[in-house]
Structure formats: C-alpha cells, structure tokens
Amino acid sequence: MNALIVDDEPLARARLKRLLSQSHTSIQVQGEAGNGNDALIKIKKLQPDLVFLDVDMPGLNGIEVANQLNSFAVPPAIIFITAHPEHALDALQLNAAGYLVKPISVKSLQHALQQLGRLNRVHLQQQQTEKVTYQLAGTTRSVEIESIFYFNAEEKYTKVVFDQGEALIEDSLKHLEMQYPHHLLRIHRHTLVNKNKISALHTLRNHQHVIELDGCTALLAVSRRALKSVKSEL
C-alpha cells in the first residue's frame, strides 16, 4: 500500500515515517507534503492508496483537503492527524478511516491501520474494478475506467481511448456520464475525460482552451461552457 504524509511540521512527518518503516513494512511512503495545496498536487500525481492528513495546517487545512479528495473518482483512504481530539467528529463525518492524536504512538498507529483494513478494502476494490466493455474481432474485452483517458462521440459510435489503445462502443456520452458520474467530466459537447487524469489547462494564442491528460499525447479542446468545471478539477 502506498501512502502520502501531509503535515506542516517536518519533525512530525519524520516521526510517522520512522514508525511506519519500523512496524508496518507493507506501507510504502511515496512522498510528503507540508501544506494542503502541495498535498492535492502530489495526490493527483502519485495516486496514493492512503493519506495521513494533518488537520491543523496554515492555508488549506486538512478538513478542506479531505472535502476535495472526496470528489475524486477513487479517493484515497484518509487517516487524520491532530493535536486536538475534538476534531475526531469532523474526521468521521468526512468518512475518514480514522484519526491519530499527536504524539503518535505505536499502539495508536496499529489501531488506526487495523480500522483502515476493515473499513476501506472492500469499498476500494469495488470502485477500482469498474470496467467498460467493448468488442474486438468478435471478442468481448474490457478496460478499467481508471485506465481510460477520454471518450469522444463519433457519428453512431463513441471512441474510447485508453492506455493500451482505443476502441469503439455503442454507449452514448450521456449514458456514460450518468453511469460514471464520479469518474468522468464533460469538457465539450463531444468529449468526456477521466477527471483523475487531468494534469493541465492551456490557453492557445487564439484564446481557445485545451487540456492535457497524464500519459496521453492528445490535447483536448475545452468549450467555454465547460471551462469553469475543468478549472475546479485542477
């Protein structure tokens, strides 16, 4: 399991990282962040399974970060970290896996990770196995929704582009949008994209906007109507 540690105190991050390396070798710390904005950038890039998230940070605090993470197609599990136990209620209301009170002990960390296993494993597996099926040479195949870059309407069919190629399906964009509301975002009348793969928004010289997707070479046009929605995902 990959994890990200978010805390504005370097010593607190170092302590948690040390406890994890000593007692929980199945959890690999992918990276660290010292504030909420940096955390959101790294979470979108690294796609960790678990985020240890400090509540009390200047600027964007942990509660605000968690609210944004809950809009992700497959949000990471969250374990809040706080020096104030009264924040536990806020954590539970945001569907957090648990919370740790500073200073973190080996026992409290063990308990939080046990809770994580019970509360999140089935939920995450169900979300991660959502697939789109298509026909290729008379054979029915499937691709996980998280591997898809975008869908583009083409006359009677819809083209789906993913990390291993592309295919044509009969589902309309409207049907796909309704079926996968947490995964897909409409950026144009003819195009839906995977929210979690949006990496950048560019403005061209003619004032047209295009988006860049992680791992995809195509730049996709954004309509003026969809521009606000796209900006909210960045």
Residue pairs with C-beta under 8 A, 6 or more apart in sequence:
1 26
1 27
1 28
1 49
1 50
2 27
2 28
2 29
2 30
2 46
2 47
2 48
2 49
2 50
3 20
3 27
3 28
3 29
3 30
3 48
3 49
3 50
3 51
3 52
4 29
4 30
4 31
4 32
4 33
4 39
4 42
4 43
4 46
4 48
4 50
4 51
4 52
4 76
5 13
5 16
5 17
5 29
5 31
5 32
5 33
5 51
5 52
6 32
6 33
6 34
6 35
6 36
6 39
6 51
6 52
6 53
6 54
6 57
6 62
6 65
7 13
7 16
7 32
7 34
7 52
7 54
7 57
7 81
8 34
8 35
8 54
8 56
8 57
8 58
9 54
10 34
12 54
12 81
12 102
13 32
13 34
15 103
15 104
16 52
16 81
16 104
16 109
17 29
17 32
19 104
19 106
19 109
20 27
20 29
20 109
21 29
23 106
23 109
23 110
24 109
24 113
27 50
27 113
30 46
30 48
31 42
31 46
31 48
33 39
33 41
33 42
35 57
35 58
35 59
35 60
36 57
36 59
36 60
36 61
36 62
36 64
36 65
37 59
37 60
39 51
39 53
39 60
39 65
40 60
40 65
40 68
40 69
43 51
43 69
43 76
44 196
44 199
45 214
47 76
47 196
48 76
49 76
49 77
49 124
50 76
50 77
50 78
50 79
50 97
50 116
51 69
51 76
51 77
51 78
51 79
52 79
52 81
52 100
53 62
53 65
53 66
53 78
53 79
53 80
53 81
54 62
54 80
54 81
54 82
55 61
55 62
55 63
55 80
55 81
55 82
55 84
55 87
55 90
55 91
56 62
56 82
56 83
56 84
56 87
62 80
62 81
62 82
63 87
63 90
63 94
66 78
66 80
66 91
66 94
66 96
67 94
69 75
69 76
69 78
70 94
70 95
71 182
72 182
72 195
72 196
73 127
73 145
73 146
73 180
73 182
73 183
73 194
73 195
73 196
74 124
74 127
74 128
74 146
74 196
77 97
77 116
77 119
77 120
77 124
78 91
78 94
78 95
78 96
78 97
79 96
79 97
79 98
79 99
79 100
79 112
79 113
79 116
80 87
80 88
80 91
80 96
80 98
80 99
80 100
81 99
81 100
81 102
81 104
82 88
82 91
82 99
82 100
82 101
82 102
83 101
83 102
85 101
87 99
88 99
91 98
91 99
92 99
97 112
97 115
97 116
97 119
97 120
98 111
98 112
98 115
98 116
99 112
100 108
100 109
100 112
101 108
128 144
128 146
129 144
130 144
130 145
130 180
130 183
131 142
131 143
131 144
131 145
132 142
132 143
132 145
132 148
132 160
132 169
132 171
132 176
133 140
133 141
133 142
133 169
134 140
134 141
134 142
134 143
134 160
134 167
134 168
134 169
135 141
135 167
136 167
141 167
143 160
143 162
143 164
143 167
145 180
145 183
145 194
146 183
146 194
146 196
147 162
147 163
147 164
148 160
148 161
148 162
148 194
149 161
149 162
149 163
149 193
149 194
149 197
149 213
149 215
149 216
149 218
150 160
150 161
150 191
150 192
150 193
150 194
150 213
150 216
150 218
150 220
151 158
151 159
151 160
151 161
151 173
151 176
151 184
151 191
151 192
151 193
152 158
152 159
152 161
152 190
152 191
153 159
153 172
153 173
153 189
153 190
153 191
154 168
156 170
157 168
157 169
157 170
158 168
158 169
158 170
158 171
158 172
158 173
158 176
159 166
159 167
159 168
160 166
160 167
160 168
160 169
161 216
161 218
163 215
171 179
173 186
173 190
173 191
173 192
176 184
176 192
177 184
177 186
177 192
182 195
183 194
183 195
183 196
184 192
184 193
184 194
184 195
185 192
185 193
185 194
185 195
185 198
185 226
185 229
185 230
185 233
186 192
186 226
186 229
187 193
187 211
187 220
187 221
187 222
187 223
187 226
187 229
187 230
188 220
188 221
188 222
188 223
188 226
189 223
191 220
191 221
193 211
193 213
193 220
194 213
195 233
197 213
197 214
197 215
197 216
198 211
198 212
198 213
198 214
198 230
198 233
198 234
199 212
199 213
199 214
200 211
200 212
200 234
201 209
201 210
201 211
201 212
201 222
201 230
201 231
201 234
202 209
202 210
202 211
202 212
202 219
203 209
204 210
208 221
209 221
209 222
209 224
209 227
209 230
210 219
210 220
210 221
210 222
211 219
211 220
211 222
211 230
212 219
213 220
222 230
